[in-house]
Amino acid sequence: MVTLVEKRARWADGGGPADLTEHAFAQLRYGIDGMWTLYYWSAEQSRWRKYPESLRKNSPVQLLADIDSSADGGYFESWLGAH
C-alpha cells in the first residue's frame, strides 16, 4: 500500500511558517491478485473508499495518471488543482 500525503506550511500570525500540516488524500493498494486499486479519503464516513472513476490496474503508475486526470474537476482537484 502507498499513501499519498499533502504537506503544507501553516502560517503563524507573525507572517512566517509555523509548522507543517499533513493530510492523506489517496491510497494505492496492491491486491492478492496482483492488481492495484485507487482509494480516496471520505471525511463524511471517516474511512478510505474505492475511487469510482478508476479501474483496477496492473501498475500503480497508471493510478497516478487517474489522480492527475481528475485534477480538472474530479475529487482530487481540491488537492492537485490548487497547487
GROMACS elastic network, one bead per residue, 0.5 to 0.9 nm:
[ bonds ]
;  ai    aj funct       b0    kb
    1    27     6  0.67919   500
    1    28     6  0.56422   500
    1    30     6  0.59151   500
    1    31     6  0.89943   500
    1    36     6  0.89278   500
    2    26     6  0.83540   500
    2    27     6  0.55217   500
    2    28     6  0.50731   500
    2    29     6  0.64921   500
    2    30     6  0.85959   500
    2    60     6  0.89311   500
    3    24     6  0.66639   500
    3    25     6  0.76832   500
    3    26     6  0.58810   500
    3    28     6  0.64836   500
    3    29     6  0.85725   500
    4    23     6  0.85581   500
    4    24     6  0.57529   500
    4    25     6  0.60544   500
    4    26     6  0.51850   500
    4    27     6  0.60738   500
    4    28     6  0.81653   500
    5    22     6  0.64101   500
    5    23     6  0.54358   500
    5    25     6  0.59679   500
    5    26     6  0.73448   500
    6    21     6  0.80206   500
    6    22     6  0.55883   500
    6    23     6  0.52501   500
    6    24     6  0.62300   500
    6    25     6  0.71040   500
    6    79     6  0.74472   500
    7    20     6  0.62921   500
    7    21     6  0.55594   500
    7    23     6  0.67283   500
    7    24     6  0.88806   500
    8    19     6  0.83868   500
    8    20     6  0.54184   500
    8    21     6  0.53267   500
    8    22     6  0.67148   500
    8    23     6  0.88722   500
    9    17     6  0.56318   500
    9    18     6  0.70445   500
    9    19     6  0.57495   500
    9    21     6  0.62776   500
   10    16     6  0.84447   500
   10    17     6  0.55868   500
   10    18     6  0.56663   500
   10    19     6  0.54892   500
   10    20     6  0.56592   500
   10    21     6  0.63879   500
   11    14     6  0.79213   500
   11    15     6  0.62161   500
   11    16     6  0.54901   500
   11    18     6  0.53437   500
   11    19     6  0.73989   500
   11    20     6  0.88657   500
   12    15     6  0.56514   500
   12    16     6  0.56957   500
   12    17     6  0.58559   500
   12    18     6  0.50697   500
   12    19     6  0.83208   500
   13    16     6  0.75856   500
   13    18     6  0.87461   500
   14    17     6  0.86807   500
   14    18     6  0.89450   500
   15    18     6  0.87849   500
   17    20     6  0.78992   500
   24    27     6  0.81005   500
   24    40     6  0.87129   500
   24    41     6  0.73202   500
   25    39     6  0.85557   500
   25    40     6  0.58426   500
   25    41     6  0.54816   500
   25    42     6  0.88435   500
   25    76     6  0.80088   500
   25    79     6  0.76352   500
   26    38     6  0.71250   500
   26    39     6  0.56201   500
   26    41     6  0.63293   500
   26    48     6  0.82931   500
   26    67     6  0.85979   500
   26    76     6  0.85545   500
   27    37     6  0.81150   500
   27    38     6  0.58761   500
   27    39     6  0.50107   500
   27    40     6  0.63510   500
   27    41     6  0.82565   500
   27    48     6  0.80951   500
   28    36     6  0.63775   500
   28    37     6  0.56764   500
   28    39     6  0.63855   500
   28    60     6  0.65888   500
   28    63     6  0.73263   500
   28    64     6  0.85635   500
   29    35     6  0.82518   500
   29    36     6  0.53583   500
   29    37     6  0.51908   500
   29    38     6  0.64988   500
   29    39     6  0.75640   500
   29    60     6  0.83287   500
   30    33     6  0.81616   500
   30    34     6  0.64614   500
   30    35     6  0.58183   500
   30    37     6  0.66122   500
   30    60     6  0.83383   500
   31    34     6  0.54661   500
   31    35     6  0.54672   500
   31    36     6  0.61837   500
   31    37     6  0.76551   500
   32    35     6  0.74454   500
   33    36     6  0.88153   500
   34    57     6  0.88939   500
   34    58     6  0.67230   500
   34    59     6  0.89797   500
   35    56     6  0.60851   500
   35    57     6  0.54747   500
   35    59     6  0.71806   500
   35    60     6  0.86401   500
   36    55     6  0.87904   500
   36    56     6  0.54839   500
   36    57     6  0.51182   500
   36    58     6  0.58189   500
   36    59     6  0.62802   500
   36    60     6  0.59780   500
   36    63     6  0.77085   500
   37    50     6  0.73051   500
   37    51     6  0.81904   500
   37    54     6  0.77416   500
   37    55     6  0.70262   500
   37    57     6  0.66172   500
   37    58     6  0.89104   500
   37    60     6  0.80082   500
   37    63     6  0.74154   500
   38    49     6  0.85282   500
   38    50     6  0.59974   500
   38    51     6  0.56860   500
   38    52     6  0.87003   500
   38    54     6  0.66406   500
   38    55     6  0.78847   500
   38    56     6  0.73987   500
   38    57     6  0.88983   500
   38    60     6  0.85489   500
   38    63     6  0.63101   500
   38    64     6  0.86612   500
   38    66     6  0.85511   500
   38    67     6  0.86170   500
   39    48     6  0.60354   500
   39    49     6  0.52130   500
   39    51     6  0.50183   500
   39    52     6  0.86838   500
   39    54     6  0.89508   500
   40    47     6  0.85297   500
   40    48     6  0.55468   500
   40    49     6  0.54937   500
   40    50     6  0.63627   500
   40    51     6  0.58781   500
   40    75     6  0.84247   500
   40    76     6  0.85447   500
   41    44     6  0.89403   500
   41    45     6  0.86314   500
   41    46     6  0.73565   500
   41    47     6  0.60067   500
   41    49     6  0.63883   500
   41    50     6  0.89424   500
   42    45     6  0.54570   500
   42    46     6  0.56324   500
   42    47     6  0.55276   500
   42    48     6  0.58468   500
   42    49     6  0.64763   500
   43    47     6  0.69483   500
   43    48     6  0.86879   500
   44    47     6  0.81919   500
   45    48     6  0.82396   500
   45    49     6  0.89043   500
   49    52     6  0.86473   500
   50    53     6  0.89169   500
   50    54     6  0.82154   500
   51    54     6  0.57645   500
   51    55     6  0.83500   500
   51    75     6  0.87885   500
   52    55     6  0.76534   500
   53    66     6  0.80662   500
   53    70     6  0.87149   500
   53    74     6  0.88604   500
   54    57     6  0.86190   500
   54    63     6  0.73851   500
   54    66     6  0.64443   500
   54    67     6  0.86848   500
   55    63     6  0.83762   500
   56    59     6  0.88596   500
   56    63     6  0.81600   500
   57    60     6  0.70287   500
   57    61     6  0.88250   500
   57    62     6  0.65910   500
   57    63     6  0.69563   500
   58    61     6  0.88843   500
   58    62     6  0.78865   500
   59    62     6  0.56371   500
   59    63     6  0.72213   500
   60    63     6  0.51316   500
   60    64     6  0.65163   500
   60    65     6  0.89274   500
   61    64     6  0.50799   500
   61    65     6  0.65852   500
   61    66     6  0.89543   500
   62    65     6  0.51109   500
   62    66     6  0.66173   500
   62    67     6  0.89959   500
   63    67     6  0.64332   500
   63    68     6  0.86648   500
   64    67     6  0.50559   500
   64    68     6  0.62083   500
   64    69     6  0.86399   500
   65    69     6  0.60470   500
   65    70     6  0.85557   500
   66    69     6  0.51995   500
   66    70     6  0.62477   500
   66    71     6  0.89344   500
   67    70     6  0.52720   500
   67    71     6  0.67217   500
   67    74     6  0.86222   500
   67    75     6  0.86013   500
   67    76     6  0.62563   500
   67    77     6  0.86100   500
   67    80     6  0.85417   500
   68    71     6  0.54295   500
   68    72     6  0.82406   500
   68    76     6  0.77731   500
   68    77     6  0.84975   500
   68    80     6  0.75551   500
   69    72     6  0.65342   500
   69    73     6  0.86724   500
   69    74     6  0.81054   500
   69    76     6  0.87636   500
   69    77     6  0.89580   500
   70    73     6  0.59285   500
   70    75     6  0.65558   500
   70    76     6  0.57596   500
   70    77     6  0.62108   500
   70    80     6  0.87831   500
   71    74     6  0.58649   500
   71    75     6  0.73851   500
   71    76     6  0.53415   500
   71    78     6  0.74968   500
   71    79     6  0.77931   500
   71    80     6  0.56843   500
   71    81     6  0.53408   500
   72    76     6  0.83663   500
   72    77     6  0.58953   500
   72    80     6  0.88182   500
   72    81     6  0.68545   500
   73    76     6  0.78796   500
   73    77     6  0.57713   500
   73    78     6  0.86849   500
   73    81     6  0.85406   500
   74    77     6  0.55543   500
   74    78     6  0.82561   500
   75    78     6  0.66446   500
   75    79     6  0.82208   500
   76    79     6  0.52840   500
   76    80     6  0.60804   500
   76    81     6  0.76165   500
   77    80     6  0.50937   500
   77    82     6  0.72174   500
   78    81     6  0.58062   500
   78    82     6  0.62825   500
   79    82     6  0.63798   500
   79    83     6  0.74642   500
   80    83     6  0.56704   500
